[in-house]
Amino acid sequence: MELQANTPAIQLMCYFILLFMVSSIAGWIMEVTLKYIQFHRFINRGFLIGPYCPIYGAGAVLVTSVVHFTAGDDCSYFEAFLISFFFCSALEYLVSWYMEKMFHARWWDYSERPMNLEGRIWIGNCVLFGIGGMLIVKLVIPVLFGLFARIPKTRLYIICICFLIILATDYIFSHIVTSMVRRVGEASLGDSTEQISREIRQILSQKSLLHRRILDAYPHMQARTDAIQARLAEERQKLRQRIKEESRRFYNHEK
């Protein structure tokens, strides 16, 4: 990775914004392609509506930043692999945790895969993160940043501002749409996580195209929230208490 030490901070920030944009779009294309091969139809992957998956952009920026401000241009392939392995894995874990807390649902689950951590990350993805990040840092970044440096400053700033506005607008709309998952889950009278999840999917399938897109993007979404789990536990406790009382009354009546 080659960055001039005297590169102005605002220009460097714009480079990272462009890197985020390019990586997010490339990640979306990869996700859509893989799902098309798997299901033979177009599926708009990701939390946001537009053609980008921010987790890929965030991963690329995170790894590039860490390498740039620590190991620098002398970073070896092995160092780049380790940095990508650990930091991207931590990012996926935090994103999974954040989306579960924010929307009261588990959007992906690796619980059945080997060497997973709470079902949020697993060793297979971690290794791919390491390899992908290593290739980005050592091979892609020098080319991309060389191209970014050719963009006139005024045009560079305008591109970055427009992208940030689009991304922020998309996030607001996507957040509003996805919040229905949390509202339905909290209002549901289902007595199990599976039943609540089925109810959420059924309601989303009857809504707008944007709501139905969530089902396509995350077909294995499961309602997972402390509030729902606490309510179910309370319902189970009440049921057990009711059974005990009924058994006690029946026993006393027989006597």
C-alpha positions as CSV (number, residue, x, y, z in Angstrom):
1,M,0.0,0.0,0.0
2,E,1.5,3.3,-1.1
3,L,0.4,6.5,0.5
4,Q,2.4,9.7,0.6
5,A,3.2,10.8,4.1
6,N,2.3,14.4,3.3
7,T,-1.1,13.5,1.9
8,P,-3.6,16.1,3.4
9,A,-6.0,14.6,5.9
10,I,-9.1,15.6,4.1
11,Q,-7.8,14.1,0.9
12,L,-6.8,10.9,2.7
13,M,-10.3,10.7,4.2
14,C,-11.8,11.0,0.7
15,Y,-9.7,8.2,-0.5
16,F,-11.0,6.0,2.3
17,I,-14.6,7.1,1.4
18,L,-14.0,6.0,-2.2
19,L,-12.5,2.8,-1.0
20,F,-15.5,2.2,1.2
21,M,-17.8,2.8,-1.8
22,V,-15.9,0.6,-4.3
23,S,-15.5,-2.2,-1.8
24,S,-19.2,-2.1,-0.8
25,I,-20.3,-2.3,-4.4
26,A,-17.8,-5.1,-5.2
27,G,-19.1,-7.0,-2.1
28,W,-22.7,-6.5,-3.2
29,I,-21.9,-7.8,-6.7
30,M,-20.1,-10.9,-5.2
31,E,-23.1,-11.6,-2.8
32,V,-25.6,-11.2,-5.6
33,T,-23.6,-13.4,-7.9
34,L,-23.2,-16.2,-5.4
35,K,-26.9,-16.1,-4.5
36,Y,-27.8,-16.2,-8.2
37,I,-25.7,-19.3,-8.7
38,Q,-27.3,-20.9,-5.7
39,F,-31.0,-19.9,-6.3
40,H,-30.9,-19.0,-10.0
41,R,-32.6,-15.6,-9.4
42,F,-31.7,-12.1,-8.5
43,I,-31.6,-11.4,-4.7
44,N,-30.7,-7.9,-3.5
45,R,-28.4,-8.8,-0.6
46,G,-27.5,-6.7,2.4
47,F,-29.3,-4.5,4.9
48,L,-29.4,-1.4,2.7
49,I,-31.6,-1.0,-0.4
50,G,-28.9,0.2,-2.9
51,P,-26.3,-1.9,-4.7
52,Y,-23.8,-2.0,-1.9
53,C,-23.0,-4.0,1.2
54,P,-21.4,-1.7,3.8
55,I,-19.8,-4.5,5.8
56,Y,-17.4,-5.1,2.9
57,G,-16.6,-1.4,2.6
58,A,-16.1,-1.1,6.4
59,G,-13.8,-4.2,6.4
60,A,-11.6,-2.8,3.6
61,V,-11.3,0.6,5.2
62,L,-10.7,-0.9,8.6
63,V,-7.9,-3.2,7.4
64,T,-6.3,-0.5,5.2
65,S,-6.4,2.0,8.1
66,V,-4.8,-0.4,10.6
67,V,-2.1,-1.5,8.1
68,H,-1.4,2.1,7.1
69,F,-1.1,3.5,10.6
70,T,0.8,0.5,12.1
71,A,2.8,-1.8,9.8
72,G,2.9,0.7,6.9
73,D,4.1,0.1,3.4
74,D,6.6,-2.6,4.7
75,C,3.7,-4.8,5.9
76,S,4.3,-8.4,4.9
77,Y,1.7,-10.6,3.3
78,F,1.5,-12.6,6.6
79,E,1.0,-9.4,8.7
80,A,-1.7,-8.3,6.3
81,F,-3.4,-11.7,6.6
82,L,-3.4,-11.6,10.4
83,I,-4.7,-8.1,10.6
84,S,-7.5,-8.9,8.2
85,F,-8.3,-12.1,9.9
86,F,-8.7,-10.6,13.3
87,F,-10.1,-7.2,12.6
88,C,-12.7,-8.3,9.9
89,S,-13.8,-11.2,12.1
90,A,-14.3,-8.7,15.0
91,L,-16.2,-6.4,12.6
92,E,-18.6,-9.2,11.5
93,Y,-19.2,-10.2,15.2
94,L,-19.9,-6.6,16.2
95,V,-22.3,-6.0,13.2
96,S,-24.2,-9.2,14.1
97,W,-24.5,-8.1,17.7
98,Y,-25.5,-4.6,16.8
99,M,-28.2,-5.7,14.3
100,E,-29.6,-8.2,16.8
101,K,-29.8,-5.5,19.5
102,M,-31.2,-2.9,17.2
103,F,-33.8,-5.0,15.3
104,H,-34.3,-7.9,17.7
105,A,-33.4,-10.6,15.2
106,R,-30.5,-12.8,14.3
107,W,-29.8,-12.1,10.6
108,W,-27.2,-14.9,10.1
109,D,-26.3,-17.8,12.2
110,Y,-23.2,-20.1,12.0
111,S,-24.1,-22.2,15.0
112,E,-24.0,-25.4,13.0
113,R,-20.6,-24.7,11.5
114,P,-17.3,-25.7,13.0
115,M,-15.3,-23.4,15.3
116,N,-17.9,-20.7,15.5
117,L,-18.3,-18.0,18.2
118,E,-21.9,-17.7,19.4
119,G,-23.0,-18.4,15.9
120,R,-21.9,-14.9,14.8
121,I,-18.6,-15.8,13.1
122,W,-16.9,-19.0,12.1
123,I,-13.4,-20.1,11.2
124,G,-14.2,-20.5,7.4
125,N,-15.3,-16.9,7.0
126,C,-12.4,-15.7,9.2
127,V,-9.8,-17.3,6.9
128,L,-11.5,-15.8,3.8
129,F,-11.4,-12.4,5.5
130,G,-7.7,-12.9,6.1
131,I,-7.0,-13.9,2.5
132,G,-9.3,-11.2,1.0
133,G,-7.9,-8.4,3.2
134,M,-4.3,-9.5,2.4
135,L,-5.0,-9.3,-1.3
136,I,-6.8,-5.9,-1.0
137,V,-3.9,-4.4,1.0
138,K,-1.1,-5.7,-1.1
139,L,-2.5,-5.7,-4.6
140,V,-5.7,-3.7,-4.9
141,I,-5.0,-0.6,-2.7
142,P,-1.9,0.6,-4.5
143,V,-3.8,0.5,-7.8
144,L,-7.0,2.1,-6.4
145,F,-5.2,4.9,-4.5
146,G,-3.2,5.6,-7.6
147,L,-6.4,6.1,-9.5
148,F,-8.0,8.2,-6.7
149,A,-4.9,10.5,-6.7
150,R,-5.7,11.4,-10.4
151,I,-9.1,12.7,-9.5
152,P,-9.2,16.6,-9.3
153,K,-9.8,17.7,-5.7
154,T,-13.0,19.5,-6.3
155,R,-14.5,16.5,-8.2
156,L,-13.2,14.2,-5.5
157,Y,-15.0,16.1,-2.7
158,I,-18.2,16.3,-4.7
159,I,-18.2,12.5,-5.4
160,C,-17.6,11.8,-1.7
161,I,-20.3,14.2,-0.5
162,C,-22.9,12.7,-2.9
163,F,-22.0,9.2,-1.9
164,L,-22.3,10.0,1.8
165,I,-25.7,11.7,1.3
166,I,-27.0,8.7,-0.7
167,L,-25.7,6.3,1.9
168,A,-27.2,8.2,4.8
169,T,-30.6,8.5,3.0
170,D,-30.6,4.8,2.3
171,Y,-29.8,3.9,5.9
172,I,-32.7,6.0,7.2
173,F,-35.2,4.3,4.8
174,S,-33.7,0.8,5.4
175,H,-33.8,1.4,9.2
176,I,-37.5,2.4,9.1
177,V,-38.4,-0.7,7.0
178,T,-36.4,-3.1,9.0
179,S,-37.7,-1.8,12.3
180,M,-40.9,-3.6,11.5
181,V,-39.1,-6.8,12.4
182,R,-38.6,-5.5,16.0
183,R,-42.1,-4.2,16.3
184,V,-43.8,-7.4,15.1
185,G,-41.5,-9.5,17.3
186,E,-42.3,-7.5,20.4
187,A,-46.1,-7.5,19.7
188,S,-46.2,-11.2,18.8
189,L,-48.1,-13.6,21.1
190,G,-46.1,-16.6,19.8
191,D,-44.8,-19.0,22.4
192,S,-41.5,-19.8,20.7
193,T,-38.7,-18.1,18.8
194,E,-39.6,-20.2,15.7
195,Q,-43.2,-19.2,15.8
196,I,-42.4,-15.5,16.2
197,S,-40.0,-15.7,13.3
198,R,-42.6,-17.4,11.1
199,E,-45.1,-14.6,12.0
200,I,-42.5,-11.9,11.2
201,R,-41.8,-13.5,7.8
202,Q,-45.5,-13.9,7.0
203,I,-46.3,-10.3,7.8
204,L,-43.3,-9.0,5.8
205,S,-44.3,-11.1,2.8
206,Q,-47.6,-9.2,2.7
207,K,-46.0,-5.7,2.8
208,S,-44.3,-3.6,0.2
209,L,-41.5,-4.7,-2.1
210,L,-38.9,-3.2,0.3
211,H,-40.2,-5.3,3.2
212,R,-40.3,-8.4,1.0
213,R,-36.7,-7.7,0.0
214,I,-35.6,-8.4,3.6
215,L,-37.0,-11.9,3.3
216,D,-35.0,-12.5,0.2
217,A,-31.8,-11.0,1.7
218,Y,-32.1,-12.9,5.0
219,P,-34.2,-16.0,4.5
220,H,-33.0,-17.6,7.7
221,M,-33.6,-14.6,9.9
222,Q,-34.6,-15.6,13.4
223,A,-36.3,-13.5,16.1
224,R,-33.6,-13.2,18.8
225,T,-34.0,-10.5,21.5
226,D,-33.6,-10.3,25.2
227,A,-37.1,-8.8,25.5
228,I,-38.7,-11.7,23.6
229,Q,-36.7,-14.3,25.4
230,A,-37.6,-12.8,28.8
231,R,-41.3,-12.7,27.8
232,L,-41.2,-16.3,26.7
233,A,-39.5,-17.3,29.9
234,E,-42.1,-15.4,31.9
235,E,-44.9,-17.1,30.0
236,R,-43.3,-20.5,30.6
237,Q,-42.9,-19.7,34.3
238,K,-46.6,-18.7,34.5
239,L,-47.6,-21.9,32.7
240,R,-45.6,-24.0,35.1
241,Q,-47.1,-22.2,38.1
242,R,-50.6,-22.7,36.7
243,I,-50.0,-26.4,36.2
244,K,-48.8,-26.6,39.8
245,E,-51.9,-24.8,41.1
246,E,-54.2,-27.0,39.1
247,S,-52.5,-30.1,40.3
248,R,-52.7,-28.9,43.9
249,R,-56.4,-28.2,43.6
250,F,-57.0,-31.5,41.9
251,Y,-55.1,-33.3,44.6
252,N,-57.0,-31.5,47.4
253,H,-60.3,-32.2,45.7
254,E,-59.5,-35.9,45.5
255,K,-58.7,-36.0,49.2
